Amino acid sequence: MPPASRPRPQLDVLPPLGRARQVAEALSRYIDEAGLEAGDRLPSERELMAALGIGRSSLREAVSQMQALGVLEARIGSGTYVRKPVSAHTLHLPLSIEAHNLADGLMLTLEVRRGIEVEASMAAARRRTPEDIVRMSDTLEEMERVHLSEGTSGPADLAFHLTIYQASGNPLFGQVLEQLRGHFERFWDQPFDRPDFAGRSFPFHRKLFEAIRDGDAAAAARHTRAILDIVEEDIRDMSR
């Protein structure tokens, strides 16, 4: 059935926070559900603003971001057109990466995490301050408490890793993580509906902390790789 003759999928009013990213995700879902192809036109700016409950600036910011990714094209006096199809599994990073299923998305982001987290842990071991060590210790203890009581540690685990980025002394690590964070969280929120996902990596987090505390960059890299190796094993095992 041609896109023009299909019933339009529902666009829901968005909450007020993180509008540009939410608008981009809502537009991606709409393109996917409506079956739009390259060259198809989106609803008018006025229609999108009314359907999503947003202002013109939020919509234009999202469209601008999606243009930079090569997903949309805004034509003056004509409207906004799809340049390439997207789906609910499309990651809008500085490059647009299509993940065909959960396991693919996890593996793609894991490769990025390896490069970033190993380097960040080594930098943290070289540059950590006494204040950094206190922050890392506090977040590690909270992570351990949550893990022991709930069997998983989600946000507490992220908080611990954020302190490592802070301790690295390189603000770009944190900035890159913030750019990728929403996409990482979407794929890493209890993958495969398994609260025990990557649970075997739990003991290595304290070893990682101790290596950073002791200024041992090689050990910090080794323990970070051990954590991510377990994550990779669980992705492969649980996706079979």
C-alpha positions as CSV (number, residue, x, y, z in Angstrom):
1,M,0.0,0.0,0.0
2,P,1.5,3.4,-0.9
3,P,2.4,5.6,2.1
4,A,-0.2,8.2,1.2
5,S,-3.0,5.7,1.4
6,R,-2.0,4.2,4.8
7,P,-3.6,5.3,8.0
8,R,-1.2,7.7,9.9
9,P,0.3,6.3,13.1
10,Q,-0.3,8.1,16.3
11,L,2.0,10.9,17.4
12,D,1.8,11.5,21.2
13,V,2.4,14.7,23.1
14,L,5.9,14.8,24.5
15,P,7.0,15.7,28.1
16,P,9.0,18.9,28.5
17,L,12.5,17.5,29.1
18,G,15.1,16.6,26.5
19,R,12.8,17.8,23.7
20,A,15.2,17.8,20.7
21,R,16.2,14.2,21.3
22,Q,12.7,13.1,22.0
23,V,11.4,14.8,18.9
24,A,14.1,13.1,16.8
25,E,13.1,9.7,18.3
26,A,9.4,10.5,17.8
27,L,10.0,11.4,14.1
28,S,12.1,8.2,13.7
29,R,9.2,6.1,15.0
30,Y,6.7,7.9,12.8
31,I,8.9,7.3,9.7
32,D,9.2,3.6,10.6
33,E,5.5,3.0,11.4
34,A,4.3,5.0,8.4
35,G,6.6,3.0,6.1
36,L,8.0,6.2,4.7
37,E,10.8,5.8,2.1
38,A,13.5,8.2,0.7
39,G,11.7,11.1,-1.0
40,D,8.5,10.9,1.1
41,R,7.3,14.0,2.8
42,L,6.7,14.4,6.5
43,P,3.5,16.1,7.8
44,S,3.7,19.9,7.8
45,E,5.6,21.8,10.5
46,R,2.3,23.0,12.0
47,E,0.9,19.5,12.1
48,L,4.0,18.1,13.8
49,M,4.0,20.9,16.4
50,A,0.4,20.3,17.2
51,A,0.6,16.5,17.3
52,L,3.7,16.5,19.6
53,G,2.8,19.5,21.7
54,I,6.1,21.3,21.0
55,G,7.2,24.7,19.8
56,R,8.8,25.6,16.5
57,S,12.3,25.8,17.9
58,S,12.3,22.3,19.4
59,L,11.0,20.9,16.1
60,R,13.5,22.7,14.0
61,E,16.4,21.8,16.3
62,A,15.5,18.1,15.9
63,V,15.1,18.4,12.2
64,S,18.4,20.1,11.9
65,Q,20.1,17.3,13.9
66,M,18.5,14.7,11.6
67,Q,19.6,16.6,8.6
68,A,23.2,16.5,9.8
69,L,22.8,12.7,10.1
70,G,21.5,12.5,6.5
71,V,18.1,11.3,7.6
72,L,15.9,14.3,6.7
73,E,16.1,17.1,4.2
74,A,14.3,20.4,4.8
75,R,13.3,22.2,1.5
76,I,12.4,25.8,1.8
77,G,8.8,26.4,0.8
78,S,8.2,22.7,0.2
79,G,8.5,20.8,3.5
80,T,10.7,18.2,5.1
81,Y,11.5,15.0,3.3
82,V,13.0,11.6,4.2
83,R,16.4,11.1,2.8
84,K,16.8,7.6,4.1
85,P,14.5,5.3,6.1
86,V,15.0,4.9,9.9
87,S,13.5,2.6,12.4
88,A,13.1,2.1,16.2
89,H,16.5,0.4,16.1
90,T,18.4,3.3,14.4
91,L,21.0,4.8,16.7
92,H,21.4,8.6,16.0
93,L,25.0,9.0,16.9
94,P,27.4,11.4,15.1
95,L,27.0,8.7,12.4
96,S,23.6,7.0,11.9
97,I,24.0,3.3,12.7
98,E,21.2,0.8,11.9
99,A,21.0,-2.0,14.4
100,H,18.7,-4.8,13.1
101,N,18.0,-6.3,16.5
102,L,18.9,-6.0,20.2
103,A,22.0,-8.1,20.0
104,D,23.4,-6.1,17.1
105,G,22.7,-2.8,18.9
106,L,24.4,-4.1,22.0
107,M,27.5,-5.3,20.1
108,L,27.8,-2.0,18.1
109,T,27.7,0.1,21.3
110,L,30.0,-2.4,23.1
111,E,32.7,-1.8,20.5
112,V,32.5,2.0,21.2
113,R,32.5,1.4,24.9
114,R,35.7,-0.7,24.7
115,G,37.6,2.1,23.1
116,I,36.3,4.8,25.4
117,E,36.2,3.0,28.7
118,V,39.7,1.3,28.5
119,E,41.3,4.7,27.7
120,A,39.3,6.5,30.4
121,S,40.2,4.0,33.1
122,M,43.9,4.3,32.2
123,A,43.8,8.1,32.3
124,A,41.9,7.9,35.6
125,A,44.7,5.7,37.1
126,R,47.3,8.3,36.1
127,R,45.4,11.5,37.1
128,R,43.0,10.7,39.9
129,T,42.9,13.0,42.8
130,P,42.0,12.3,46.4
131,E,38.5,13.8,45.8
132,D,38.1,11.5,42.7
133,I,38.9,8.4,44.9
134,V,36.3,9.4,47.4
135,R,33.6,9.9,44.7
136,M,34.5,6.5,43.1
137,S,34.5,4.8,46.5
138,D,31.1,6.2,47.4
139,T,29.5,5.3,44.1
140,L,31.1,1.8,44.1
141,E,29.6,1.1,47.6
142,E,26.2,2.2,46.4
143,M,26.5,0.0,43.3
144,E,27.5,-3.0,45.5
145,R,24.5,-2.3,47.9
146,V,22.0,-2.1,45.0
147,H,23.5,-5.2,43.3
148,L,23.3,-7.3,46.5
149,S,19.8,-6.2,47.3
150,E,18.3,-6.3,43.8
151,G,20.6,-8.5,41.7
152,T,21.2,-5.7,39.2
153,S,22.7,-2.2,39.5
154,G,21.7,-0.2,36.4
155,P,21.8,3.5,37.2
156,A,24.2,2.9,40.1
157,D,26.6,1.1,37.8
158,L,26.4,4.1,35.4
159,A,27.1,6.5,38.3
160,F,30.3,4.6,39.2
161,H,31.6,4.7,35.6
162,L,30.8,8.4,35.4
163,T,33.2,9.0,38.3
164,I,35.9,7.2,36.3
165,Y,35.3,9.6,33.4
166,Q,35.5,12.5,35.8
167,A,38.8,11.2,37.3
168,S,40.3,10.8,33.8
169,G,41.0,14.6,33.8
170,N,39.8,14.7,30.2
171,P,36.4,16.5,29.8
172,L,35.9,15.0,26.4
173,F,35.3,11.5,27.8
174,G,32.3,12.8,29.8
175,Q,31.1,14.9,26.8
176,V,31.2,11.9,24.5
177,L,29.3,9.7,27.0
178,E,26.6,12.4,27.4
179,Q,26.2,12.4,23.6
180,L,25.8,8.6,23.5
181,R,24.1,8.2,26.8
182,G,20.5,8.1,25.7
183,H,21.2,5.6,23.0
184,F,23.3,3.4,25.3
185,E,20.5,3.5,28.0
186,R,17.9,2.5,25.4
187,F,19.8,-0.6,24.5
188,W,21.3,-1.5,27.9
189,D,18.2,-1.2,30.0
190,Q,18.0,-4.8,31.3
191,P,18.8,-6.5,27.9
192,F,16.8,-9.6,27.0
193,D,14.6,-9.0,30.1
194,R,17.4,-10.6,32.2
195,P,18.2,-8.8,35.5
196,D,21.3,-11.0,35.7
197,F,22.8,-9.7,32.5
198,A,26.5,-9.2,32.9
199,G,26.2,-10.0,36.6
200,R,29.4,-12.0,36.5
201,S,31.3,-8.7,35.9
202,F,30.3,-7.4,39.3
203,P,33.4,-8.4,41.3
204,F,35.7,-6.8,38.7
205,H,34.3,-3.3,39.4
206,R,36.0,-3.3,42.9
207,K,39.2,-4.5,41.3
208,L,39.0,-1.7,38.7
209,F,38.5,0.8,41.5
210,E,41.5,-0.5,43.4
211,A,43.7,-0.3,40.3
212,I,42.7,3.3,39.7
213,R,43.2,4.1,43.4
214,D,46.6,2.6,43.3
215,G,47.6,4.3,40.1
216,D,48.1,1.1,38.1
217,A,47.0,2.0,34.6
218,A,47.8,-1.4,33.1
219,A,45.6,-3.2,35.8
220,A,42.8,-0.7,35.3
221,A,42.8,-1.5,31.5
222,R,42.9,-5.2,32.2
223,H,39.9,-5.1,34.6
224,T,37.9,-2.9,32.3
225,R,38.5,-5.4,29.5
226,A,37.5,-8.2,31.8
227,I,34.2,-6.5,32.5
228,L,33.4,-5.9,28.9
229,D,34.5,-9.4,27.9
230,I,31.8,-10.8,30.2
231,V,29.3,-8.4,28.8
232,E,30.1,-9.6,25.3
233,E,29.8,-13.3,26.4
234,D,26.4,-12.6,27.8
235,I,25.2,-10.8,24.7
236,R,26.2,-13.8,22.6
237,D,24.8,-16.4,25.1
238,M,21.5,-14.7,25.8
239,S,20.7,-13.8,22.1
240,R,20.9,-17.4,20.9
